[in-house]
Amino acid sequence: MTRIVQLLYREMRALWPVFLFFLIGFMLLAFLIKTALADFSIEITVLSNTIVGALIAAKAALVMDEIPLARKLEHNRRIVAVAVKTFLYGLATLLMGYLERFLEAYHRVHSSSGAFQYLIDHADHHRIVVWTLGISTIFALYFSMFEISQKMGEGALWRLFFDAPTITKGPQLSRGFSTAKRQD
């Protein structure tokens, strides 16, 4: 029993920061879509879907780094790794969106051909595409930050964003920028 508890603890410890990233990203996406649809009096409820989606996305992102494809992508430019992973997750999101609508339709009409026709006729294709693009963008941000973190080293990205800045005096502070007053 102790081994199971230790395994769950390690899983949650690895999953927690990734889950928070996706939860915040998906909540922002849901808020944007909900706000955009409010003008048309279209209500959507997404809190439970957002939490479950963030858990699934976090675990899927961690699993992706352990499969052979991820190892092959390590030998390419980082932009290729980010693009391939983002494309795969975007495609999976699109397919899952249509699968969800298909299962809802199947529940209504009780036949595969009827559900497929119902999906074609009644699915809100624009909404599925918007969700797919939004989720793909969040995955692209995650994979980009992951690659930057790998390049910078363990904890460097955290320190970059959350440690207090070091104040330096002199020319290093203004490197790359002119401190001279503009003459108009």
LUMSE-932310 format. One line per 8 residues: number of its first residue (from 1); their letters; for each residue x negated, y, z of N, C-alpha, C, CB. Coordinates in steps of 0.02 Angstrom, whole numbers, plus 32768, in hexadecimal, padded with zeros to 4 digits. Each point is the difference from the previous one (the first is absolute). Glycine has a CB too. Example, Ala and Ser with C-alpha at 12.3 -4.5 7.8 and 13.67 -1.06 7.14 Angstrom:
<rs>
1 = AS = 7D6C,7EE4,8186,802D,803B,8000,7FD3,803C,8000,805F,7FC5,803E ~ 7FB3,8070,7F9E,7FD6,803B,8003,8027,8037,8025,7FC5,7FE0,7F94
</rs>
This chain:
<rs>
1 = MTRIVQLL = 7FD7,7FC4,8000,8029,803C,8000,7FD5,803F,8000,805A,7FC1,803C ~ 7F6D,803C,7FE7,7FD3,8039,8003,7FE4,8011,7FBB,7FE3,7FE1,8075 ~ 800F,7FEB,7F63,7FE5,800C,7FBD,8034,8024,7FD4,7FB8,7F9A,800B ~ 8087,8053,7FFC,8035,8020,7FD9,8006,804A,8014,803D,7F92,7FF6 ~ 7FC0,807B,804A,8004,8046,8018,7FC4,8028,7FE6,803F,7FDA,8068 ~ 7F86,8008,7F99,7FC4,8022,7FE7,8006,800D,7FB5,7FBC,7FCA,805A ~ 805E,8005,7F81,8009,8009,7FB9,8032,8038,7FF1,7FE7,7F86,7FEF ~ 8051,807A,8035,8031,8036,7FF7,7FE3,8044,8013,805C,7FAE,8017
9 = YREMRALW = 7F7C,8054,801D,7FE1,803F,8015,7FD1,801A,7FC9,8008,7FDC,8079 ~ 7FCF,7FF7,7F6A,7FD2,8015,7FCB,8027,8017,7FC2,7FAB,7FAF,802B ~ 808B,802E,7FC5,8029,8014,7FC7,801E,8045,800A,8019,7F87,7FE9 ~ 8003,8084,8051,8020,8041,800E,7FCC,8037,8003,805B,7FC6,8040 ~ 7F6B,802C,7FD9,7FCB,8032,8004,7FEA,8015,7FB9,7FDB,7FD1,806F ~ 8020,7FFF,7F64,7FED,800F,7FBB,803A,8020,7FDA,7FB0,7F9F,8001 ~ 808D,804E,800F,803A,8017,7FDB,8017,8046,8016,8022,7F8A,7FF3 ~ 7FD4,8087,804C,801C,803D,801C,7FEF,8040,7FDA,7FFA,7FC7,806C
17 = PVFLFFLI = 7FC6,8049,7F87,7FF2,803E,7FDC,801B,8001,7FB9,7F9A,800B,8046 ~ 8064,7FBC,7F98,8019,7FFC,7FBC,804C,8007,8001,7F9F,7FB5,7FDD ~ 8082,802C,8053,8048,8006,8008,8014,8049,800B,8005,7F8B,802F ~ 7FD7,8098,7FFC,8010,8047,800D,7FF8,802A,7FC1,7FDB,7FF1,8077 ~ 7FF1,8002,7F63,7FF5,8024,7FC1,803C,7FF7,7FD2,7F84,7FF2,800C ~ 8090,7FCF,7FE9,8038,7FF3,7FD3,8042,8018,801D,7FC2,7F9D,7FD4 ~ 8047,805E,806D,803D,8018,801F,8008,804C,7FF5,7FF9,7FA4,8056 ~ 7FD2,8081,7FB6,8003,8048,7FF5,800B,8010,7FB6,7FB3,8012,8063
25 = GFMLLAFL = 8029,7FCC,7F71,8009,800A,7FB8,8046,7FF0,7FE9,7F88,7FE7,7FF1 ~ 8093,7FE0,8025,8042,7FEC,7FEA,8036,802D,801E,7FD8,7F8A,7FF5 ~ 801D,808C,8049,8030,802F,801F,8001,8042,7FDA,7FEE,7FCB,8071 ~ 7FD8,804E,7F7B,7FFE,803D,7FD8,8023,7FF6,7FBD,7F94,8020,8038 ~ 8060,7FA8,7FA8,8020,7FF1,7FC0,804C,7FFC,8009,7F99,7FC2,7FDB ~ 807D,801B,8059,8048,7FFA,800D,801F,8045,800D,7FEE,7F8C,802E ~ 7FEF,809D,7FF8,8018,8043,800F,8007,8029,7FC0,7FCB,7FFB,8072 ~ 8003,8001,7F63,8002,8025,7FC0,803B,7FE9,7FD5,7F84,800E,8005
33 = IKTALADF = 8085,7FB1,7FF6,8036,7FE6,7FD6,8044,8010,801F,7FB5,7FA4,7FD8 ~ 804F,8055,806A,803F,800F,8022,8011,804A,7FF8,7FEB,7FA4,8054 ~ 7FE4,8087,7FB1,800B,8048,7FF7,8016,800F,7FB8,7FAA,8018,805A ~ 8036,7FC9,7F76,8012,800B,7FBA,8047,7FE8,7FF1,7F87,7FF5,7FE1 ~ 808E,7FD4,803E,8042,7FE5,7FF4,8037,8023,8027,7FCA,7F94,7FE8 ~ 8023,8092,804B,8032,8023,802A,8029,8031,7FD7,7FB5,7FF2,8063 ~ 802C,802E,7F6C,8025,802F,7FD5,8038,7FDF,7FD9,7F98,8043,7FF7 ~ 8062,7F7C,7FFF,8032,7FDB,7FDA,802F,7FD8,802D,7FB0,7FFA,7FA1
41 = SIEITVLS = 804C,8013,80A1,802A,7FDD,8032,7FF7,7FB4,7FFD,8053,805E,7FF9 ~ 7F70,7F8D,7FFA,7FF0,7FB8,7FFF,7FDB,7FF1,8041,7FFB,7FFB,7F7F ~ 8021,7FDA,80A9,7FE1,7FEE,8040,7FD7,7FC0,7FF7,805E,8037,8040 ~ 7F68,7FC8,7FDE,7FD8,7FC2,8002,7FE9,7FF6,8048,7FDB,800E,7F86 ~ 8024,7FB4,808F,7FE6,7FEF,8042,7FC1,7FD7,7FF5,8074,8001,8036 ~ 7F56,8017,7FE6,7FC0,7FE1,7FEE,7FD3,7FF1,803C,8009,803B,7F95 ~ 800A,7FD6,80A8,7FD2,7FF8,8038,7FEA,7FB7,8009,8037,8062,8036 ~ 7FF8,7F70,7FCC,7FED,7FBA,800A,7FD9,7FE6,7FC4,8065,7FEE,8049
49 = NTIVGALI = 7FB0,8025,7F7B,7FDC,7FEB,7FC3,7FB9,801D,8000,806C,7FF9,7FC1 ~ 7F8C,8044,8058,7FBE,8020,8001,7FD2,7FDB,8030,8035,806E,7FE5 ~ 7FE4,7F80,8055,7FD7,7FDD,8032,7FEC,7FBB,7FE6,8039,803F,805D ~ 7FF7,7F9C,7F89,7FF1,7FBE,7FE5,7FD2,8005,7FC4,806F,7FD6,8029 ~ 7F9E,805B,7FAC,7FD6,800A,7FC5,7FB8,8012,8013,8064,8024,7FC2 ~ 7F94,8005,8072,7FBD,8013,8017,7FDB,7FC3,801C,802A,8074,801A ~ 7FFA,7F61,800B,7FE0,7FC3,801A,7FEA,7FD2,7FC6,8047,8008,8068 ~ 7FE5,7FEF,7F68,7FF0,7FD5,7FC7,7FC6,801E,7FD8,8078,7FD8,7FFA
57 = AAKAALVM = 7F8B,8069,7FFA,7FCB,8021,7FD9,7FBD,7FFB,8024,8055,804F,7FCF ~ 7FAB,7FBC,8072,7FC2,7FFC,8027,7FE1,7FBB,7FFC,802B,8059,804D ~ 7FFF,7F74,7FBD,7FE6,7FBC,7FFD,7FE9,7FEE,7FB9,804C,7FE0,805F ~ 7FDA,8035,7F70,7FEE,7FF2,7FBA,7FBE,8022,7FEE,8079,7FF4,7FE3 ~ 7F7E,804A,8034,7FC1,8023,7FF1,7FC5,7FDE,8020,8040,806B,7FF7 ~ 7FC9,7F7C,8046,7FC9,7FDD,8021,7FF2,7FBD,7FDF,801F,8038,806B ~ 8016,7FA6,7F7E,7FF7,7FC0,7FDE,7FDD,8009,7FBD,8067,7FD4,8039 ~ 7FAA,8063,7FA5,7FE3,800E,7FBD,7FB4,8003,8004,8067,803F,7FE0
65 = DEIPLARK = 7F7E,7FD9,8058,7FB8,8006,8007,7FDE,7FBD,800B,8011,8071,802D ~ 8015,7F5A,7FDE,7FE4,7FBE,800E,8006,7FD0,7FC5,801B,8012,8077 ~ 8006,8002,7F54,8009,7FD2,7FC7,7FC6,8007,7FCF,807D,8008,800D ~ 7F78,7FC6,7FC8,7FC9,8001,7FD1,7FFF,803D,7FD2,8002,7F85,8005 ~ 8039,8094,7FE8,8002,803B,7FD5,7FDD,803B,8021,806C,7FD7,7FCE ~ 7F9F,8032,8072,7FE0,8037,8024,7FB4,7FF9,7FFF,8065,800B,804B ~ 7F83,7FB9,7FBA,7FB8,7FF4,7FFD,7FE4,8011,7FBB,800C,7FA5,8057 ~ 801A,804B,7F75,7FEA,8011,7FBC,8001,804C,7FF6,802D,7F93,7FD5
73 = LEHNRRIV = 8003,808E,8049,8005,8049,7FF8,7FC8,8025,8025,807B,7FF3,7FF6 ~ 7F65,7FEC,803A,7FC8,801F,8024,7FC5,800E,7FD1,8024,7FC5,8067 ~ 7FD9,8019,7F61,7FC8,8009,7FD1,800F,8034,7FCB,7FE1,7F8A,8015 ~ 8058,8097,7FEF,8013,8034,7FD1,7FFB,8044,8021,804C,7FB0,7FC3 ~ 7FBE,8083,8015,8004,8043,801D,803D,8003,802E,7FC9,8034,7F9A ~ 8033,7FF4,8099,8035,8005,8032,8042,8015,7FE2,7FAA,801B,8056 ~ 8054,800F,7F77,803E,8016,7FE0,8024,7FC6,7FDF,7FCD,8071,7FED ~ 800E,7F5E,7FFA,801E,7FC5,7FE2,8024,7FD7,8036,7FA7,7FFE,7FA6
81 = AVAVKTFL = 8038,7FFA,8093,801F,7FDA,8037,8041,8022,8017,7F8E,7FD8,8024 ~ 806F,806A,7FE5,803C,8025,8015,8037,7FFB,7FCC,7FB7,8050,8041 ~ 8038,7FB8,7F7F,8032,7FFE,7FCB,8020,7FBB,7FFA,7FC0,8059,7FC4 ~ 8017,7F72,803D,801A,7FBC,7FF9,802D,7FEF,803A,7F9A,7FDE,7FC0 ~ 8050,802F,807D,8028,7FF1,803B,8041,8028,7FFF,7F98,7FE5,8041 ~ 8064,805B,7FAE,803B,802A,7FFE,8031,7FE6,7FCB,7FBC,8063,8027 ~ 802A,7F8B,7F9F,802B,7FE6,7FCA,8023,7FC0,8017,7FB4,8032,7FAA ~ 8026,7FA0,8075,801E,7FC1,8016,8036,800B,8034,7F94,7FC7,7FE8
89 = YGLATLLM = 805F,8065,8048,8033,800D,8033,803B,8027,7FE3,7FA6,8001,8057 ~ 804D,802B,7F7A,8037,8023,7FDF,802C,7FD0,7FD9,7FB9,8066,7FF9 ~ 8028,7F6C,7FE3,8026,7FCE,7FDB,8028,7FD4,802F,7FA8,8001,7FA6 ~ 8039,7FEA,8091,8024,7FD7,8031,803B,8027,801E,7F95,7FC3,801B ~ 8062,807D,7FF2,8035,802A,801B,803A,8005,7FCE,7FAC,8041,8043 ~ 8044,7FC9,7F7E,8033,8004,7FCC,8027,7FBE,7FFC,7FB9,8053,7FC0 ~ 8023,7F76,803F,8020,7FBE,7FFC,802B,7FF3,803D,7FA1,7FD6,7FBB ~ 8046,803C,8080,8027,7FF6,803D,803F,802C,8001,7F96,7FE4,803D
97 = GYLERFLE = 8065,8058,7FA8,803A,802C,7FFC,8036,7FE1,7FD4,7FB6,8063,8010 ~ 8036,7F83,7FB7,8031,7FE0,7FD4,8019,7FBD,801D,7FC9,8037,7F9E ~ 800C,7FA4,8084,8015,7FC2,8020,8034,800E,8036,7F8F,7FCD,7FE8 ~ 8066,8067,803F,8030,8013,8034,8044,8010,7FE1,7FA2,802B,8048 ~ 805D,7FFD,7F82,803F,8012,7FDE,8021,7FC2,7FE1,7FD2,8073,7FE9 ~ 8005,7F5F,7FFC,801B,7FC3,7FE3,8023,7FD5,8036,7FA5,8002,7FA9 ~ 803B,7FF8,8091,801E,7FD8,8036,8041,8020,8019,7F8E,7FD7,8020 ~ 8073,806B,7FE4,803F,8022,8013,8036,7FF3,7FCD,7FBE,805A,803A
105 = AYHRVHSS = 8030,7FA9,7F86,8031,7FF3,7FCB,8016,7FB7,8001,7FCB,805A,7FBA ~ 8007,7F79,8053,8012,7FB9,8003,8031,7FF2,8038,7F90,7FE3,7FD1 ~ 8066,803F,8066,802E,7FFA,803A,8046,8017,7FEE,7F9F,8011,804E ~ 8066,8020,7F85,8041,801A,7FEB,8023,7FD4,7FCD,7FD5,8072,8017 ~ 8005,7F76,7FB7,8020,7FDE,7FC7,7FF7,7FB4,8001,7FEE,8067,7FBF ~ 7FE5,7F7F,8069,7FF5,7FB8,800B,7FEB,7FD9,7FC2,8053,8009,8058 ~ 7F8B,8018,7F79,7FE2,7FDC,7FC8,7FC2,8026,7FE8,8072,7FD1,7FDD ~ 7F5D,800A,800C,7FC2,801F,7FEA,8009,802D,7FC4,7FC3,7F9E,802D
113 = SGAFQYLI = 8062,804A,7FA1,8009,8029,7FC4,802A,803E,800F,7FF7,7F98,7FB9 ~ 803C,8060,8071,8028,803A,8014,7FD8,8031,8029,8065,7FB8,7FFE ~ 7F70,802E,802D,7FD6,802C,802A,7FCE,8026,7FD4,800C,7FB1,8061 ~ 7FD9,802D,7F6D,7FD1,8021,7FD3,8022,8038,7FD9,7FBE,7F95,7FF7 ~ 807E,805D,7FF0,8026,8033,7FDB,8014,8039,802E,802A,7FA7,7FB2 ~ 7FEA,8049,808B,8012,8033,8031,7FC4,802C,800F,8057,7FB4,8032 ~ 7F6E,802C,7FD4,7FC2,8026,800D,7FF2,8030,7FC7,7FD3,7F9F,8042 ~ 8034,804C,7F81,7FF3,802B,7FC7,8032,803A,7FFE,7FD3,7F9D,7FC0
121 = DHADHHRI = 806B,8054,804F,8034,8034,7FFB,8002,8030,803B,8041,7FAF,7FBF ~ 7FB0,8039,807D,800C,8028,803C,7FC3,8014,8029,806B,7FC8,8002 ~ 7F5C,801A,7FF0,7FC5,8012,8029,7FEB,8047,7FF2,7FDA,7F88,7FFE ~ 8014,809B,8036,7FE7,8044,7FF9,7FB6,7FFC,7FEE,8057,802F,8054 ~ 7F9A,7FCC,7F6C,7FBC,7FF6,7FE9,7FD3,803A,8013,802C,7FBC,7FA1 ~ 7FEF,8081,805D,7FD8,803A,8012,7FE9,7FFD,8049,803F,8044,7FAB ~ 7FEE,7FA7,8081,7FEE,7FFC,8047,7FCA,7FCB,800B,8074,8025,801F ~ 7F92,7FA2,7FBF,7FCE,7FCB,8006,7FBC,801A,7FE8,8059,7FA7,7FF0
129 = VVWTLGIS = 7FA6,807C,7FD9,7FC1,801B,7FE5,7FE2,8034,802F,8029,7FEA,7F8B ~ 8002,8041,8091,7FE7,8034,802E,7FE2,7FDF,803E,8057,8050,7FD7 ~ 7FCB,7F7F,8046,7FE4,7FDD,8039,7FBE,7FDE,7FEE,8074,7FED,802D ~ 7F8A,7FF4,7F98,7FC3,7FDE,7FEA,7FC6,8031,7FF9,8045,7FAB,7FC5 ~ 7FC8,808E,801C,7FCB,8033,7FF8,7FE9,801B,8044,8030,801F,7F90 ~ 8000,7FED,809C,7FEE,8019,8043,7FD7,7FCE,8027,8068,8044,7FFF ~ 7FAE,7F7E,8002,7FDC,7FCC,8025,7FBC,7FF4,7FE0,806D,7FCA,8022 ~ 7F90,8038,7F9C,7FBF,7FF7,7FDE,7FD0,8039,8012,803A,7FC5,7FA1
137 = TIFALYFS = 7FE0,8077,8066,7FD6,8039,8014,7FE5,7FF6,8046,8042,804C,7FB7 ~ 7FE8,7F9B,8077,7FE9,7FF3,8044,7FCB,7FC9,8001,8071,8022,802C ~ 7F99,7FAA,7FAC,7FCD,7FCC,7FFB,7FC0,801B,7FE2,805A,7FAA,7FF3 ~ 7FAB,8081,7FDB,7FC4,801E,7FE2,7FDA,8029,8034,8038,8004,7F8F ~ 7FEC,8022,809A,7FDF,8025,8036,7FDE,7FD1,8031,8055,805B,7FF4 ~ 7FCD,7F70,801F,7FE2,7FD0,802F,7FC1,7FE1,7FE3,8072,7FE9,802F ~ 7F93,7FFE,7F93,7FC6,7FDF,7FE2,7FC7,8031,7FF5,804D,7FAE,7FC9 ~ 7FC2,8090,8027,7FCB,8033,7FF8,7FDE,800D,8043,8040,8035,7FA2
145 = MFEISQKM = 7FE8,7FD3,8092,7FE2,800B,8042,7FD9,7FC3,8017,805D,804E,801C ~ 7FBB,7F76,7FD4,7FDC,7FC3,8011,7FBC,7FFF,7FDF,806D,7FC4,800D ~ 7F91,804C,7FB2,7FC1,8000,7FDC,7FD0,8035,801A,803C,7FD6,7F9B ~ 7FDE,8065,8074,7FD6,8035,801D,7FE4,7FEA,8043,8043,8058,7FC4 ~ 7FE8,7F89,8064,7FEA,7FE9,8042,7FCA,7FCA,7FFA,8072,801A,802D ~ 7F96,7FB8,7FA3,7FCE,7FCD,7FF5,7FBD,801F,7FED,805A,7FAF,7FDD ~ 7FA8,8083,7FF9,7FC3,8021,7FE8,7FDE,8028,8037,8032,8006,7F8D ~ 7FF6,801C,809C,7FE4,802B,8034,7FEA,7FD9,803D,8049,805A,7FD8
153 = GEGALWRL = 7FD2,7F6A,8033,7FEE,7FD8,8039,8038,7FFE,8034,7F89,801D,7FEC ~ 8071,7FB4,8042,8032,7FF4,8034,800C,803E,802A,7FDE,7F88,8002 ~ 805F,808F,8001,8014,8038,802A,7FF0,8045,7FE5,7FF0,7FB4,805C ~ 7FED,8050,7F6C,7FEB,8042,7FE6,803C,802A,7FE8,7F92,7FCD,7FDF ~ 809F,8013,8002,803B,8024,7FE9,8027,801B,803B,8005,7FB7,7F99 ~ 8000,8022,809C,8022,8017,803D,7FDC,803D,801D,8027,7F8A,8018 ~ 7F97,8071,7FEC,7FD9,8038,801B,8007,803E,7FD3,7FAF,7FAF,8033 ~ 8053,8047,7F8B,8006,8038,7FD2,8040,8028,800E,7FC0,7FBF,7FAA
161 = FFDAPTIT = 8077,801E,8061,8040,8022,8008,8011,8012,8048,8025,7FC4,7F9D ~ 7FC3,8016,8095,8018,8009,8044,7FCD,8018,8032,8050,7FA9,7FE5 ~ 7F6F,8054,800C,7FCE,801B,802E,7FFE,804C,7FFA,7FBD,7F95,7FF9 ~ 802F,808B,803D,7FF8,8048,7FFE,7FC8,8012,7FD0,8029,800B,8078 ~ 7FDF,802B,7F62,7FCB,8012,7FD0,7FC2,8018,8024,8058,801E,7FAC ~ 7F6F,7FD7,8033,7FC1,801A,801A,7FF6,8045,7FE3,7FCE,7F8B,800C ~ 8027,80A5,801E,7FF7,8044,7FE9,7FB6,800B,7FF3,8065,8029,8042 ~ 7F8C,7FEB,7F81,7FBA,800F,7FEE,7FFD,8049,7FEB,7FE9,7F88,7FDC
169 = KGPQLSRG = 7FDE,8095,8031,7FF6,8046,7FEC,7FD2,8002,7FC4,8012,8028,8077 ~ 7FF4,800B,7F64,7FD2,800A,7FC8,801C,7FE9,7FBE,7FA4,7FF2,8050 ~ 802F,8003,7F81,8014,7FF3,7FBB,8025,7FBF,7FF6,7F9F,8042,7FDE ~ 8059,7F8C,804E,8022,7FC0,7FF7,804C,8008,8004,7F9C,7FC6,8030 ~ 807A,8068,7FF8,8047,800B,8009,8022,8015,7FBF,7FEB,801F,8077 ~ 7FF2,8008,7F61,801F,801A,7FC3,7FE5,7FE1,7FC1,8012,806A,803C ~ 7FD0,7F5A,7FCA,7FE4,7FDF,7FC5,8035,7FF6,7FCB,7FAC,7FC6,8049 ~ 8044,8050,7F7A,802E,7FF7,7FC9,8031,803A,7FF7,7FF4,7F87,8011
177 = FSTAKRQD = 800F,80A5,8020,802F,8037,7FFC,7FD8,8041,800A,8061,7FB8,802B ~ 7FB3,807A,7FB2,7FDF,8040,8005,801C,8027,803B,7FEA,8001,7F84 ~ 7FEB,8018,80A7,8017,802A,8038,7FFB,8049,7FF1,7FDE,7FA8,804D ~ 8008,8068,7F78,7FFA,8046,7FED,8045,801C,7FF0,7F8C,7FEB,7FD3 ~ 807D,8055,803D,8040,8020,7FF1,8007,8008,7FB6,8000,803C,806F ~ 803F,7FBD,7F7B,800E,8007,7FB9,8000,8049,7FEC,8043,7F97,8003 ~ 7FA0,8076,7FC5,7FFF,8044,7FE4,8033,8002,7FC9,7F85,8012,801C ~ 80AF,8015,7FEB,8033,8006,7FCB,7FF6,803B,7FD5,804F,7FC8,8049
</rs>
